[in-house]
């Protein structure tokens, strides 16, 4: 991370004042300050959901069943219960935990939208990865599989499976231009940029990760900072995905039933940009109303992912399903004796309940976590979300990636996360006057 200290002085009459500011160049997006961030409608439906960290939506945030929220709830639109706006002064909050005990302190609506990083063009990250290919890469055990950028033009995707004794090692910034299929144990510190879909075929766990037995965001600030300090050298891996993050066996009828077909949140019924209107959000008052675009044209199309293509709802066959054709473009994907890719059902399973890592996508995060009592340790950021679990779901925010540590070099971890702006102001203060030539 590039951090600069800048000073500026000005004379007004006979008085000189000097300001010093800490500026971060290409800072990680602030969307990673939350355990759960939706660039759309946020929704927590279920009494057995527990979140230990902050949550944010770039539109409304809806609750059902009184889940437990131990962190802030921020919504650009409204905070609602089953679609009905919540009045924190007169009504019982539709959530428990710290936020439910003190909604006036923890729950806020009408907050500004937080810009999402755009991964349409991965050339910036590829150049960064190739600045030091000796250090930037992927290993499985001791076998190296990527030097900076995966460059197999015939098979731009990559299959990765780690065991406890031979974990997947991700070091610094790495780019794979195609799809990635991954499961098992991971270790290292870095960010894997994926140009296609990220298929999480089973549990994905840190080999040497921190303990979330006491979630750091529920600690006192000093205890939380100590947790960050003590876990600086533990595993910390991010996945920045241009297309979708898909957990479980996407070829199974169960996955399609729970993640693709449902009305409301199922991927079959979301994703279209055609009639979003000027606010870029479906099911709001400006749906279908044309607005003026920078090129002088009028339409209701809102380019939510900024790729210049008018997207429709997610298409199962062309965008999500692991077909033989798609698998054949993935290096290392298991094959039969004749060289044909094996069925995805022999590689992936819905019987999963554990994810460790920082997960980001410009599009959808859809997962069938059929094994009871799912746990996600890290961050989940997406535009659309269809994560269906059995029993309970627990989210623990990984405090090590919070921007609060940008101003503390002793606690800052530069993971190479996606950026959403050229510079950011970390902090500033007035200094003793520097008169110079003034």
C-alpha positions as CSV (number, residue, x, y, z in Angstrom):
1,X,0.0,0.0,0.0
2,X,1.3,3.4,-0.9
3,X,1.0,5.9,2.0
4,X,2.2,9.5,1.7
5,X,2.5,12.3,4.3
6,X,1.7,15.7,2.7
7,X,2.0,19.1,4.3
8,X,0.5,22.4,3.1
9,X,1.0,25.9,4.5
10,X,-0.9,29.1,3.8
11,X,-0.5,32.7,5.0
12,X,-3.6,34.8,5.7
13,X,-2.5,38.3,6.8
14,X,0.2,37.8,9.3
15,X,-0.7,34.3,10.3
16,X,0.6,31.0,8.9
17,X,-1.2,27.7,9.3
18,X,0.2,24.3,8.4
19,X,-1.9,21.1,7.8
20,X,-0.4,17.6,7.6
21,X,-2.4,14.8,5.9
22,X,-1.8,11.1,5.5
23,X,-2.9,10.1,1.9
24,X,-3.4,6.5,0.7
25,X,-2.9,5.9,-3.0
26,X,-5.1,3.2,-4.6
27,X,-6.6,2.3,-1.2
28,X,-8.7,-0.8,-0.6
29,X,-12.4,-0.1,-1.0
30,X,-14.3,0.6,2.2
31,X,-16.8,-2.2,1.4
32,X,-14.3,-4.5,3.2
33,X,-15.1,-2.7,6.5
34,X,-18.2,-4.9,6.8
35,X,-18.7,-8.6,7.3
36,X,-21.7,-8.5,4.9
37,X,-22.1,-5.8,2.2
38,X,-24.7,-5.9,-0.5
39,X,-24.7,-3.4,-3.5
40,X,-28.4,-3.9,-3.6
41,X,-31.1,-5.0,-1.1
42,X,-29.6,-6.6,2.0
43,X,-31.6,-9.4,3.5
44,X,-31.3,-11.5,6.7
45,X,-34.2,-13.9,7.0
46,X,-34.0,-16.3,9.9
47,X,-33.7,-16.4,13.7
48,X,-30.6,-18.6,13.6
49,X,-28.4,-16.0,11.8
50,X,-25.7,-14.4,13.9
51,X,-23.4,-11.7,12.7
52,X,-20.4,-10.5,14.6
53,X,-19.4,-7.4,12.7
54,X,-20.8,-4.5,10.7
55,X,-23.3,-4.8,7.8
56,X,-24.2,-2.5,5.0
57,X,-26.5,-2.3,2.0
58,X,-26.5,0.2,-0.8
59,X,-30.3,0.2,-0.7
60,X,-32.8,-1.2,1.9
61,X,-31.9,-3.8,4.5
62,X,-34.7,-6.3,5.3
63,X,-34.9,-8.5,8.4
64,X,-37.2,-11.4,9.3
65,X,-37.2,-13.8,12.3
66,X,-35.1,-11.5,14.6
67,X,-31.5,-12.6,13.7
68,X,-28.7,-11.6,16.1
69,X,-26.6,-8.6,14.9
70,X,-23.5,-7.7,16.9
71,X,-22.5,-4.7,14.8
72,X,-23.8,-1.7,12.9
73,X,-26.6,-2.0,10.3
74,X,-26.2,0.7,7.6
75,X,-28.7,1.1,4.7
76,X,-28.8,3.7,1.9
77,X,-32.5,3.2,1.8
78,X,-34.6,1.9,4.8
79,X,-34.2,-0.7,7.4
80,X,-37.3,-2.9,7.1
81,X,-39.1,-5.9,8.6
82,X,-40.6,-8.0,5.9
83,X,-40.6,-4.9,3.7
84,X,-42.2,-2.6,6.3
85,X,-40.0,0.3,7.5
86,X,-38.9,0.1,11.1
87,X,-39.3,3.0,13.5
88,X,-36.5,2.6,16.1
89,X,-38.2,5.0,18.4
90,X,-41.6,3.2,18.7
91,X,-41.2,-0.4,17.4
92,X,-39.4,-3.5,18.6
93,X,-36.3,-4.0,16.4
94,X,-36.5,-7.0,14.0
95,X,-33.1,-8.1,15.1
96,X,-31.4,-9.0,18.4
97,X,-27.8,-8.8,19.6
98,X,-26.0,-5.5,20.3
99,X,-27.9,-3.8,17.5
100,X,-31.3,-4.9,18.9
101,X,-30.3,-3.8,22.4
102,X,-29.4,-0.3,21.2
103,X,-30.8,0.3,17.7
104,X,-30.4,4.1,17.9
105,X,-26.6,3.6,18.2
106,X,-26.2,0.7,15.8
107,X,-28.9,1.0,13.0
108,X,-28.8,3.9,10.5
109,X,-30.6,4.4,7.2
110,X,-30.1,7.1,4.6
111,X,-26.4,6.7,4.7
112,X,-24.4,7.4,1.5
113,X,-23.8,4.6,-1.0
114,X,-20.4,3.0,-0.8
115,X,-18.8,2.6,-4.3
116,X,-18.0,-0.9,-5.4
117,X,-14.6,-1.7,-6.9
118,X,-14.9,-2.5,-10.6
119,X,-13.1,-5.7,-11.9
120,X,-14.1,-5.3,-15.5
121,X,-10.4,-4.8,-16.4
122,X,-7.9,-6.9,-14.4
123,X,-4.9,-5.4,-16.2
124,X,-4.0,-3.2,-13.2
125,X,-3.9,-6.2,-10.9
126,X,-2.1,-8.4,-13.5
127,X,0.6,-5.7,-13.8
128,X,0.9,-5.7,-10.0
129,X,1.2,-9.5,-9.9
130,X,3.9,-9.5,-12.5
131,X,6.0,-6.9,-10.7
132,X,7.4,-9.7,-8.5
133,X,6.4,-13.1,-10.0
134,X,8.9,-14.9,-7.8
135,X,6.9,-14.0,-4.7
136,X,3.4,-13.6,-6.2
137,X,1.8,-16.9,-7.0
138,X,0.0,-20.1,-6.1
139,X,1.4,-23.4,-4.9
140,X,-0.3,-26.6,-3.9
141,X,1.9,-28.0,-1.2
142,X,5.4,-27.4,-2.6
143,X,4.3,-27.6,-6.3
144,X,4.1,-24.2,-7.9
145,X,1.2,-23.7,-10.3
146,X,1.1,-19.9,-11.0
147,X,3.8,-17.3,-11.3
148,X,2.0,-14.0,-10.9
149,X,-0.6,-14.5,-13.7
150,X,-1.9,-17.8,-15.0
151,X,-1.1,-17.7,-18.7
152,X,-2.5,-20.9,-20.2
153,X,-4.5,-19.5,-23.1
154,X,-6.1,-22.9,-23.9
155,X,-7.1,-23.5,-20.3
156,X,-7.4,-20.0,-18.6
157,X,-9.1,-21.5,-15.6
158,X,-7.6,-23.4,-12.6
159,X,-8.5,-26.3,-10.4
160,X,-7.2,-26.1,-6.8
161,X,-7.7,-28.7,-4.1
162,X,-5.8,-28.4,-0.8
163,X,-5.3,-30.9,2.0
164,X,-4.1,-30.3,5.5
165,X,-0.6,-31.6,4.6
166,X,-0.6,-30.0,1.1
167,X,-2.6,-26.8,1.4
168,X,-3.2,-24.3,-1.4
169,X,-0.7,-21.4,-0.9
170,X,-1.8,-18.0,-2.2
171,X,0.9,-15.3,-1.9
172,X,0.4,-11.6,-2.6
173,X,-1.4,-10.6,-5.8
174,X,-2.3,-13.4,-8.2
175,X,-4.5,-13.3,-11.3
176,X,-6.3,-16.2,-13.0
177,X,-8.2,-14.9,-16.1
178,X,-10.7,-17.8,-16.2
179,X,-12.8,-19.8,-13.8
180,X,-11.4,-21.2,-10.5
181,X,-12.6,-24.3,-8.8
182,X,-11.3,-24.5,-5.2
183,X,-11.8,-26.5,-2.0
184,X,-10.0,-27.7,1.0
185,X,-7.2,-26.0,3.0
186,X,-5.7,-22.7,2.1
187,X,-2.8,-20.8,3.6
188,X,-0.8,-17.6,2.9
189,X,-1.4,-13.9,2.6
190,X,-2.7,-12.4,-0.6
191,X,-5.5,-11.8,-3.0
192,X,-6.5,-14.1,-5.9
193,X,-8.2,-12.2,-8.7
194,X,-10.5,-14.4,-10.8
195,X,-11.7,-13.3,-14.3
196,X,-14.5,-15.8,-14.4
197,X,-16.5,-17.6,-11.7
198,X,-15.2,-18.8,-8.4
199,X,-16.6,-22.3,-7.8
200,X,-16.2,-23.3,-4.1
201,X,-16.6,-27.0,-4.4
202,X,-16.5,-27.8,-0.7
203,X,-15.4,-26.4,2.7
204,X,-12.6,-23.8,2.3
205,X,-10.6,-23.5,5.5
206,X,-7.4,-21.7,6.7
207,X,-4.5,-24.1,7.5
208,X,-3.1,-21.6,10.0
209,X,-5.9,-19.1,10.6
210,X,-6.8,-17.1,13.7
211,X,-9.3,-18.1,16.3
212,X,-12.8,-16.6,16.1
213,X,-14.0,-18.3,19.3
214,X,-14.4,-14.8,20.7
215,X,-15.2,-12.6,17.6
216,X,-12.9,-9.6,17.5
217,X,-15.6,-7.1,16.7
218,X,-17.4,-8.0,20.0
219,X,-14.3,-7.2,22.0
220,X,-13.3,-3.8,23.5
221,X,-11.3,-1.7,21.0
222,X,-8.0,-2.4,22.9
223,X,-8.7,-6.2,22.9
224,X,-9.7,-6.1,19.2
225,X,-6.5,-4.3,18.3
226,X,-4.5,-6.8,20.3
227,X,-6.3,-9.6,18.4
228,X,-5.2,-8.0,15.1
229,X,-1.7,-7.6,16.4
230,X,-1.4,-11.2,17.6
231,X,-2.8,-12.6,14.3
232,X,-0.9,-10.5,11.8
233,X,1.1,-13.5,10.5
234,X,-1.9,-15.9,10.4
235,X,-3.5,-16.9,7.1
236,X,-5.4,-14.1,5.4
237,X,-6.6,-14.8,1.8
238,X,-9.0,-12.8,-0.4
239,X,-10.9,-13.8,-3.5
240,X,-11.8,-10.9,-5.9
241,X,-14.1,-12.3,-8.6
242,X,-15.3,-10.6,-11.7
243,X,-18.3,-12.8,-12.3
244,X,-20.0,-15.0,-9.6
245,X,-19.1,-16.8,-6.4
246,X,-20.9,-20.2,-6.5
247,X,-20.7,-22.5,-3.5
248,X,-21.7,-26.2,-3.6
249,X,-22.6,-28.4,-6.5
250,X,-24.2,-26.1,-9.0
251,X,-25.2,-29.1,-11.2
252,X,-27.4,-30.6,-8.5
253,X,-31.2,-30.2,-8.4
254,X,-30.9,-29.2,-4.8
255,X,-28.7,-26.2,-5.7
256,X,-31.0,-25.1,-8.5
257,X,-34.0,-25.4,-6.2
258,X,-32.6,-23.3,-3.4
259,X,-30.3,-20.9,-5.2
260,X,-31.5,-20.4,-8.7
261,X,-35.3,-20.9,-8.9
262,X,-36.8,-19.1,-5.9
263,X,-38.9,-16.0,-6.5
264,X,-37.4,-12.8,-5.1
265,X,-33.8,-13.8,-4.4
266,X,-33.1,-16.7,-6.8
267,X,-30.6,-15.9,-9.5
268,X,-33.1,-16.8,-12.2
269,X,-35.1,-13.7,-11.1
270,X,-32.4,-11.1,-10.5
271,X,-29.4,-9.6,-12.3
272,X,-31.1,-7.8,-15.2
273,X,-30.0,-4.2,-15.8
274,X,-32.6,-3.4,-18.5
275,X,-35.1,-1.4,-16.4
276,X,-33.3,-0.5,-13.2
277,X,-33.7,3.2,-13.6
278,X,-31.4,6.0,-12.4
279,X,-30.9,4.5,-8.9
280,X,-29.6,1.2,-10.2
281,X,-31.9,-0.9,-7.9
282,X,-34.7,-3.3,-8.9
283,X,-38.2,-2.9,-7.4
284,X,-38.0,0.8,-6.7
285,X,-40.1,3.7,-7.9
286,X,-37.9,4.6,-11.0
287,X,-38.0,1.1,-12.5
288,X,-38.5,1.4,-16.3
289,X,-38.2,5.2,-16.3
290,X,-35.6,6.5,-18.8
291,X,-32.9,8.8,-17.6
292,X,-30.2,10.8,-19.3
293,X,-26.9,9.0,-19.8
294,X,-23.5,10.8,-20.2
295,X,-23.5,10.0,-23.9
296,X,-26.7,12.0,-24.4
297,X,-29.0,8.9,-24.8
298,X,-32.1,8.2,-22.7
299,X,-33.0,4.7,-21.4
300,X,-33.9,2.9,-18.2
301,X,-30.8,0.7,-18.5
302,X,-28.4,1.1,-15.6
303,X,-24.9,-0.5,-16.1
304,X,-24.6,-1.8,-12.6
305,X,-21.3,-3.7,-13.2
306,X,-20.0,-0.9,-15.6
307,X,-19.0,-3.4,-18.3
308,X,-20.9,-1.7,-21.1
309,X,-23.1,-4.7,-21.7
310,X,-26.8,-4.8,-21.0
311,X,-27.1,-7.8,-18.7
312,X,-30.3,-9.9,-18.3
313,X,-31.1,-12.1,-15.3
314,X,-28.5,-14.7,-14.6
315,X,-28.6,-17.5,-17.2
316,X,-28.1,-20.9,-15.6
317,X,-26.8,-22.7,-18.7
318,X,-24.4,-20.0,-19.9
319,X,-23.2,-18.3,-16.7
320,X,-23.5,-20.7,-13.8
321,X,-23.6,-24.4,-14.7
322,X,-20.3,-26.4,-14.7
323,X,-20.7,-28.0,-18.2
324,X,-18.1,-30.3,-19.8
325,X,-17.2,-27.4,-22.1
326,X,-16.5,-25.0,-19.2
327,X,-14.6,-27.7,-17.2
328,X,-12.4,-28.4,-20.3
329,X,-11.0,-24.9,-20.0
330,X,-9.9,-25.4,-16.4
331,X,-6.3,-26.5,-15.9
332,X,-6.0,-29.4,-13.5
333,X,-9.7,-30.2,-13.5
334,X,-10.0,-34.0,-12.9
335,X,-10.6,-36.1,-16.0
336,X,-11.6,-39.7,-16.9
337,X,-9.0,-42.1,-18.5
338,X,-10.1,-40.9,-21.9
339,X,-9.4,-37.3,-20.9
340,X,-13.0,-36.1,-20.6
341,X,-13.7,-33.8,-17.6
342,X,-15.5,-35.8,-14.8
343,X,-19.0,-34.8,-13.7
344,X,-18.9,-31.8,-11.4
345,X,-21.0,-33.8,-8.9
346,X,-17.9,-36.0,-8.3
347,X,-15.8,-32.9,-7.5
348,X,-18.3,-30.7,-5.6
349,X,-20.9,-31.2,-2.9
350,X,-23.6,-29.1,-1.2
351,X,-22.5,-30.8,2.1
352,X,-20.4,-27.9,3.2
353,X,-20.6,-25.4,6.0
354,X,-17.3,-23.6,6.4
355,X,-15.7,-20.7,4.5
356,X,-12.6,-18.7,5.6
357,X,-11.6,-15.7,3.6
358,X,-12.5,-12.3,2.1
359,X,-15.0,-12.9,-0.7
360,X,-15.8,-10.1,-3.2
361,X,-17.8,-10.2,-6.5
362,X,-19.2,-7.6,-8.8
363,X,-22.2,-10.0,-9.4
364,X,-23.8,-12.8,-7.4
365,X,-22.8,-14.9,-4.4
366,X,-24.9,-18.0,-4.4
367,X,-24.2,-20.9,-2.1
368,X,-26.0,-24.0,-0.9
369,X,-24.5,-24.7,2.5
370,X,-26.5,-27.9,3.2
371,X,-24.3,-29.2,6.1
372,X,-25.8,-27.9,9.4
373,X,-24.5,-24.8,11.2
374,X,-22.5,-22.8,8.6
375,X,-19.7,-20.5,9.6
376,X,-18.2,-17.7,7.4
377,X,-15.0,-16.2,8.9
378,X,-14.1,-13.0,7.0
379,X,-16.0,-10.8,4.6
380,X,-18.8,-11.3,2.0
381,X,-19.4,-8.5,-0.6
382,X,-21.7,-8.9,-3.6
383,X,-24.4,-7.3,-5.7
384,X,-26.9,-10.2,-5.5
385,X,-26.9,-12.9,-2.8
386,X,-28.5,-16.3,-2.5
387,X,-26.8,-18.1,0.4
388,X,-29.1,-20.9,1.7
389,X,-28.0,-22.8,4.8
390,X,-29.3,-25.5,7.1
391,X,-29.7,-25.0,10.9
392,X,-27.8,-21.8,11.5
393,X,-25.4,-19.3,9.9
394,X,-22.7,-17.5,11.8
395,X,-20.6,-14.7,10.3
396,X,-17.5,-13.5,12.0
397,X,-15.8,-10.3,10.6
398,X,-12.1,-10.5,10.2
399,X,-11.0,-7.2,11.7
400,X,-7.5,-7.4,10.1
401,X,-8.8,-5.9,6.9
402,X,-10.6,-2.9,8.4
403,X,-9.6,0.5,7.1
404,X,-9.3,1.8,10.7
405,X,-5.8,0.4,10.6
406,X,-4.7,2.4,7.5
407,X,-3.3,5.0,9.9
408,X,-1.4,2.5,12.0
409,X,1.7,1.0,10.3
410,X,2.0,-1.5,13.1
411,X,-1.4,-3.0,12.5
412,X,-1.8,-2.4,8.7
413,X,-1.9,-5.5,6.5
414,X,-1.6,-4.7,2.8
415,X,-3.5,-7.6,1.3
416,X,-3.8,-6.0,-2.2
417,X,-7.6,-5.8,-2.0
418,X,-9.6,-4.3,-4.9
419,X,-9.6,-0.5,-5.1
420,X,-12.5,1.8,-5.7
421,X,-10.7,5.2,-5.9
422,X,-7.4,6.7,-6.7
423,X,-6.7,8.2,-3.3
424,X,-8.2,8.5,0.2
425,X,-7.6,10.7,3.1
426,X,-6.6,8.6,6.1
427,X,-6.2,11.4,8.7
428,X,-5.0,14.9,9.1
429,X,-4.0,17.4,11.8
430,X,-2.7,20.9,12.2
431,X,1.0,21.2,12.7
432,X,3.3,24.0,14.0
433,X,3.5,26.7,11.3
434,X,6.1,26.2,8.5
435,X,6.7,29.6,7.1
436,X,9.3,28.6,4.5
437,X,9.1,31.3,1.7
438,X,5.6,32.4,2.7
